[in-house]
Amino acid sequence: MADAVVAFGLHFLWELLIRESNRLKAVQEQATELQNDLRRLKSFVKDAEARARDLVGVEHSVEKLVGHLVEENGVQVVSVCGSKILLTSRNESVGLHPDLRCIIFRPRFLTHDDSWEVFQKIALIERNDIEFEVDDLTEEIQQMLKHCGGLPLAVKTQGIVMVGSEESTIVDVAEDYLEKLVKRSMVLVGKRNIVTSRIESCRLHDVVREVCLFKAKEESFMQVFNAQSSVLDATSTRRVAVHLVDDDENEPVIFQQRKIQNLKARALLYITRDFHPWILSTRSFRGLESLRVLDLFGAQFRRPKLHKSIGKLIHLRYLSLKETNLSVLPSSLGNLELLVYLDLEIYETMVHIPDVLKKMKKLRYLMLPDELSNKTKLELSGLVKLETLKNFSLKHSSVKDLINMTKLRTLWVCCAYGNLAEGVLPLSLGASLKHLEELMLYNKRNGQEQVQPSKIDAGAFVSGFQRLNQLRLDIEIETLPNELQFPSCITSVSLSSCVLQEDPMPVLEKLHSLKIVSLELNAFTGRKMVCSKARFPKLLTLEFWILDNLEEWVVEEESMPCLCHLEINDCRKLKSLPDGLRYITSLEEVRVGWMENAFKDKLIQGGEDYYKIQYVSYVVFHNCSDE
C-alpha cells in the first residue's frame, strides 16, 4: 500500500515538474521575444533621433498619427511584431486596397513659418562660415520656400542643396549650374580647357537668346539699353545692361553715367563690341546704392582716379575694373566689405591702391593690377576665403600673407623685389596651400627700375604642392625639377625665360599625365632638343616661342602619339620640322609664325618637307619673312 502511494506521489510530482518546465520554457521564449522587440525599438529610437531635424514643423501631424496607432484596445506601445500595419504612399488607393475600414491619415502642409524653421534647422543653424549673411538672402529664400508649397521633403531638399553649395567653391557651384544648362541644350559650349575640361567660353543659340530676351522683358527681369538712347527708363527693373555699340568703330563710345539712376538696381553691366574701350563720363555713382554687380570692363575715365562715391555701393558682391585706365583707387573702396569678386586687372599704367583690401574678408577672387606704385603696400593675410589670387607681388605684400590662404586653388606670384632677403619663397608653402591647382611664378622688369629676380630651388618648392596640375615658371632657374619632384597629377607645364642649358624634354616626357607643354622666351638656350620614343603618352599641345638658339629638334618614332596641336613661333635657327612628325597621325593643327620663308616653303604643298604634315587638316602660316 505504501509503495502504491509513493509511486502515485512520484508520478504526480513528475507531471507537475513537466508542466512547470513547459511554463518556464514559454516564459523564456516570451522573454527572448521581448528582448528582441526591445532591441528593435532601440534601433528605431536611435534612427528617430538621427532624423529629428526632419520632423521640425510636423510635430502636430506626428502626434496625431501616433494617436491613431495606439487609441484602440488600450494599446500603449506600437509593437514591431504587432497587428497594426502602417502603409505610406502618395496614392490614397494604396491604403484603401487592403482594408476599406482603414484610417486614411493626411499630414498637413507646413505653414510658411514652419517651412522657414525647417530650412534654418538644415541649412543655417551653426553655419558661421556661410558665404552671405542670412539677411542678404532672406528675400530669395522666402521666394524659394513659397515654391515648395509647404511640402516638408521639398523644403528639406532645398536646405540640403544650400548646405552642399556652401561646401563647394564659388567656381564649382557656378560650373555645376553651367553644365546643367549645357546638358539641357540651353547653352552651347564654345571651348573647354584641355587640362581641366572646364568650360572657358559659351554661347546661346539665336532662338534661345531671343526667347530669353523676350521673357526677361515680359517679366521685367532685366532691361537692355543702347548707349545712344537719350532717356533710359531703368526704374522698373533690378538688372540693367547697356550695349556700347556705335556705327563708327574707330571712335570710342561715350556714355553718361547719370542716365541711369535706379535705387532698386542690383546689377549694371556695360557690354562693348569686341571688347573695345569706351569712355565713361561720370562724377559719381549716386543713385546706384543697391547694386550687387557692377562691371566696368574696358571703361576709360576722363580722370584716371576712381571717384570716392564708389564706397557708397556697400552691397556690391562683384566689381570689375578690368582694362580700365585708372591709376588711383580711393580709400573708400574699403567700404565694400561684402565683395566676393574683385577684378583690378589693369595694364599699361602704374596703379596705387590704399591698404584697404584687408577689410574685404569675404573675397573669393582677387586679381591685382599688373604694376603697382612704389608706395603701395598691401596687407592681405586676413583674406582667408580667397580661392583665386592673381598678381600677388612680393614687393608690395609679405609672403607670410599667403600662409593663411588655405583655400587657394589658383595663385600667380610676381617674384620681383628690391631686397633679396625679403623675397625668398618658403619651401614649406605647399604644406599650407594643400588645395592649390594652378601656380605661376614670374618676374617683371621695366626700364625705369632694375629689379633682382628671385632665386628659388624650383624642384624643392614645386614638390610641396601635391594637387598642382598647372605650372608656369616665368623666372630664371638653374635646373628644372626632376620627374619625382613634379606632382603626379601635373597636366600642364609652361616654361618662360628659365634660361635652361640642358634639354628639358628628358624630364618632361616622363610626366605621364602631361597634356600641354609650352617653351617660351629662351626657356631653353641649347641647340638640340629630343623627344624620345614612346614618351609623352598623353600630350595634346606643344608650343615653342622665341627659342633663339634651337637648331635641331628630333622626334623619335611613337613619341607623342596623341598630339593634336603644334605651334612654332620665332625660332629662326630651326631649319626644318622633325621627320618623326609624319608618324603622329593624331596631329590636327600646325601653326607657324615669324619664321623664315625657307622654313615655310619646305612645308607648303610641293615642298621637300610637305610629307611630314600632309595629313594635317589645318596648317596656318603667318608673318613669315626673311627679315
Secondary structure, DSSP 8 states (H G I E B T S, - for coil): -HHHHHHHHHHHHHHHHHHHHHHHHHHHHHHHHHHHHHHHHHHHHHHHHHTGGGGTT-HHHHHHHHHHHHSGGG--S--TTSS------S-HHHHHTT-TTS---------HHHHHHHHIIIIITT-TT-SS-HHHHHHHHHHHHHHHTT-HHHHHHHHHHHHHHHHS-HHHHHHHHHHHHHHTTSSEEEEE-TTT--EEEEE--HHHHHHHHHHHHHTTS-EEEETT-S----TT-SEEEEEE--S-TTS--EEEGGG---TT--EEEEEEGGG--EEEE-S--TT-TT-SEEE-TTEEESSSB--GGGGG-TT-SEEE-TT----B--GGGGG-TT-SEEE----SS-BB--TTGGG-TT-SEEE--SSB-TT-----TT-TT-SEEEEEETTTS-GGGGGG-TT-SEEEEE--BS-HHHH---TTHHHH-TT--EEEEE----SS---B-----HHHHHTT-TT--EEEEES--SS---TTTS-TT--EEEEES--B-S-SHHHHTT-TT--EEEEESSSB-SSEEEE-TT--TT--EEEEE--TT--EEEE-TTSSTT--EEEEES-TT--S--GGGGG-TT--EEEEES--HHHHHHHSTTSTTGGGTTT-SEEEEES----
